[in-house]
């Protein structure tokens, strides 16, 4: 494939990532509503560790586990912040 073909492929992938991130944000909002109702903490370090562990177990690269951790730390931080927007 040519570079332009790879770029088109990346554009399609980016649209799918965007859709999935918004799906994840919707789920985080719903969890935030439940947490608010039951007066649960937004920050759950055990849950975050579980997410990282699951990702690392299923990672087949080329991203390293450290790469995934950095990416997901940002995603989780944003999702956590979404849960507090009310």
Secondary structure, 3 states (H helix, E strand, C coil): CCHHHHHHHHHHHHHHHHHHHHHHHHHHHHHHHHHHHHCCCCCCHHHHHHHHHHHHHHCCCCCCHHHHHHHHHHHHHHHHHHHHCC
